[in-house]
Amino acid sequence: MLPQRQNNRLYVSYGVPGGIDCNLIGPESQCFCAHRYKQHKADCEVVPSERPLALPCRVKGCFCTAYQYVPRFGPNPVRCRCKHLPEDHSEATGHLCKTCSSCSGFQSTYTCGCGQPSSAHQTLVETKVEREARGQPVGRDVPYAAMGGLTGFSSLLDGYLALEVSGTDSDYGCQQRISVLSINQKPTKASTLVRFKKDTKHH
């Protein structure tokens, strides 16, 4: 499964077609069905030729047929126009509200940080080749499951903040600078301790 995962990794993002990736999906990113991305079918023996790629939920009893990211406003997911949460709607296609009869399907008035309404966004599942063709970072080949669109530290930021620097050498350089700083600091602390002991002996 590990070599297969590296060859067939699927990158998942949320954004406006033709624009930046507003959110890059990781293992813990929540779907409309309230289950995490890692609980969906994130691995494929053979990547289907049909588009869009649908990643159904693997949780028993869940009717979710495709992973669909729901943006969050603070700690909570955004609400529908009918004022109810995603969990109050059906996870099946159409997302009809289970609480009220006036809702024709989940639609939010939320406006993303990119300036576009949530209705203009979509969850995109793509292969490495397809993502590279869009000029987006793909990061290093990793054996971990359900990595989705995460390619570096900056992937954890909203797209309008990260400005698509995820997966670049800036992340790696940051790690190197932190490591060098840690190494340089250790002798300083040790030498300070030695000097303190010497001064103590003189008293």
C-alpha positions as CSV (number, residue, x, y, z in Angstrom):
1,M,0.0,0.0,0.0
2,L,2.9,2.4,0.7
3,P,4.4,2.5,-2.8
4,Q,0.9,2.6,-4.2
5,R,0.0,5.5,-1.9
6,Q,3.0,7.5,-3.1
7,N,2.1,6.9,-6.8
8,N,-1.6,7.5,-6.5
9,R,-1.8,10.2,-3.9
10,L,-4.9,12.4,-4.2
11,Y,-4.6,16.1,-3.4
12,V,-7.8,17.7,-2.0
13,S,-8.4,21.4,-1.8
14,Y,-11.3,23.9,-1.4
15,G,-11.5,27.0,-3.4
16,V,-13.0,28.9,-6.4
17,P,-12.2,27.3,-9.8
18,G,-9.4,29.2,-11.4
19,G,-8.4,30.9,-8.1
20,I,-6.2,30.1,-5.1
21,D,-6.7,27.1,-2.9
22,C,-8.6,28.7,0.0
23,N,-8.1,25.6,2.2
24,L,-5.9,22.5,1.8
25,I,-7.5,19.4,3.2
26,G,-5.7,17.2,5.8
27,P,-6.5,14.0,7.7
28,E,-8.6,15.8,10.4
29,S,-10.5,18.1,8.0
30,Q,-14.2,17.7,8.5
31,C,-16.6,16.7,5.7
32,F,-20.2,17.8,5.4
33,C,-21.2,14.4,6.8
34,A,-19.3,15.4,10.0
35,H,-16.7,12.7,9.5
36,R,-13.0,13.4,9.0
37,Y,-11.1,13.2,5.7
38,K,-9.2,10.2,7.0
39,Q,-12.5,8.4,7.4
40,H,-13.1,8.6,3.7
41,K,-11.7,6.5,0.9
42,A,-8.5,8.4,0.4
43,D,-6.5,5.6,-1.2
44,C,-7.1,4.1,-4.6
45,E,-5.4,1.1,-6.2
46,V,-6.2,2.6,-9.6
47,V,-7.2,6.3,-9.9
48,P,-10.6,6.4,-11.7
49,S,-10.7,8.2,-15.0
50,E,-14.1,9.9,-14.3
51,R,-14.1,13.5,-13.0
52,P,-14.9,14.8,-10.5
53,L,-13.3,12.2,-8.3
54,A,-15.6,11.1,-5.5
55,L,-14.2,9.9,-2.2
56,P,-17.1,8.3,-0.2
57,C,-17.2,8.0,3.5
58,R,-16.2,4.6,5.0
59,V,-18.1,5.0,8.2
60,K,-20.8,2.3,8.5
61,G,-24.3,3.8,8.0
62,C,-23.1,7.1,6.5
63,F,-24.7,8.0,3.2
64,C,-22.0,10.4,2.2
65,T,-20.9,9.5,-1.4
66,A,-18.2,12.2,-1.8
67,Y,-15.9,14.1,0.5
68,Q,-17.2,17.7,0.7
69,Y,-15.3,20.3,2.8
70,V,-17.4,22.7,4.9
71,P,-15.7,26.0,5.9
72,R,-15.7,27.0,9.5
73,F,-16.4,30.3,11.3
74,G,-14.2,30.1,14.4
75,P,-14.6,26.7,16.0
76,N,-18.0,25.9,14.4
77,P,-19.0,25.0,10.8
78,V,-20.9,27.7,8.9
79,R,-24.7,27.6,9.0
80,C,-27.1,27.3,6.2
81,R,-29.5,30.1,5.1
82,C,-32.1,28.3,7.1
83,K,-30.0,28.9,10.3
84,H,-29.2,25.2,10.8
85,L,-25.8,23.5,10.9
86,P,-24.6,21.0,8.3
87,E,-25.3,18.2,10.8
88,D,-29.0,19.1,10.7
89,H,-29.0,18.4,7.0
90,S,-28.8,15.1,5.1
91,E,-25.4,13.9,4.1
92,A,-26.9,12.5,0.9
93,T,-26.7,14.4,-2.4
94,G,-28.9,17.6,-2.2
95,H,-28.3,18.1,1.6
96,L,-31.9,18.7,2.5
97,C,-32.5,20.0,6.0
98,K,-33.9,17.5,8.4
99,T,-35.2,20.1,10.8
100,C,-37.2,22.5,8.6
101,S,-39.3,22.1,5.4
102,S,-38.5,25.4,3.8
103,C,-34.8,24.6,3.1
104,S,-34.2,23.4,-0.5
105,G,-30.7,22.3,0.3
106,F,-27.7,23.5,2.3
107,Q,-26.6,27.0,1.2
108,S,-24.5,29.3,3.3
109,T,-24.3,33.1,3.3
110,Y,-20.7,32.8,4.5
111,T,-18.1,34.8,2.5
112,C,-14.5,33.4,2.4
113,G,-11.4,35.4,3.1
114,C,-10.7,35.4,-0.6
115,G,-13.8,37.7,-1.0
116,Q,-16.0,35.1,-2.8
117,P,-19.2,33.5,-1.3
118,S,-19.1,29.9,-0.2
119,S,-21.5,29.0,-3.1
120,A,-18.7,29.9,-5.6
121,H,-16.3,27.3,-4.0
122,Q,-15.9,23.6,-4.6
123,T,-14.0,20.7,-3.1
124,L,-11.4,19.6,-5.7
125,V,-9.8,16.1,-5.7
126,E,-6.9,15.8,-8.2
127,T,-3.9,13.7,-8.9
128,K,-0.3,14.9,-8.7
129,V,-0.1,15.4,-12.4
130,E,-3.3,17.4,-12.5
131,R,-2.2,19.6,-9.6
132,E,1.2,20.3,-11.2
133,A,-0.6,21.2,-14.4
134,R,-2.4,23.9,-12.4
135,G,0.9,25.2,-11.1
136,Q,0.2,24.3,-7.5
137,P,2.8,22.8,-5.1
138,V,2.8,19.0,-4.5
139,G,5.5,18.7,-1.9
140,R,7.5,15.5,-1.3
141,D,6.3,12.0,-1.8
142,V,5.2,10.7,1.6
143,P,3.9,7.3,2.7
144,Y,1.3,8.7,5.2
145,A,-2.4,8.1,4.7
146,A,-5.0,10.8,4.0
147,M,-2.6,13.7,3.6
148,G,-4.9,15.3,1.1
149,G,-3.5,18.7,0.1
150,L,-1.1,19.2,2.9
151,T,2.5,19.8,1.6
152,G,4.1,21.9,4.3
153,F,3.6,24.0,7.4
154,S,2.0,26.8,5.4
155,S,-0.7,24.4,4.2
156,L,-2.3,24.8,7.6
157,L,-3.1,28.5,6.8
158,D,-6.0,29.8,4.8
159,G,-5.0,30.3,1.2
160,Y,-5.3,34.0,1.2
161,L,-2.8,34.1,4.1
162,A,-0.4,31.4,2.9
163,L,-0.4,32.8,-0.7
164,E,0.4,29.3,-2.0
165,V,3.9,28.9,-0.5
166,S,3.1,25.4,0.9
167,G,5.5,22.7,-0.3
168,T,8.3,25.2,-1.2
169,D,11.8,25.3,0.2
170,S,10.7,28.0,2.6
171,D,9.3,25.4,5.0
172,Y,12.4,23.2,4.8
173,G,14.6,26.3,5.3
174,C,12.6,27.2,8.3
175,Q,13.2,23.8,9.8
176,Q,16.9,24.1,9.2
177,R,17.1,27.6,10.8
178,I,15.3,26.2,13.9
179,S,17.7,23.3,14.1
180,V,20.8,25.5,13.8
181,L,19.4,27.9,16.4
182,S,18.9,25.1,18.8
183,I,22.4,23.7,18.3
184,N,23.9,27.1,18.8
185,Q,22.0,27.8,21.9
186,K,23.0,24.5,23.7
187,P,26.7,25.3,24.2
188,T,25.8,28.7,25.4
189,K,23.7,27.3,28.2
190,A,26.3,24.7,29.1
191,S,29.2,27.2,29.2
192,T,27.1,29.5,31.4
193,L,26.6,26.6,33.8
194,V,30.3,25.8,33.9
195,R,31.2,29.4,34.7
196,F,28.6,29.4,37.5
197,K,30.2,26.4,39.1
198,K,33.6,27.9,38.9
199,D,32.5,31.1,40.5
200,T,30.8,29.1,43.3
201,K,34.1,27.3,44.1
202,H,35.8,30.7,44.7
203,H,33.4,31.7,47.4
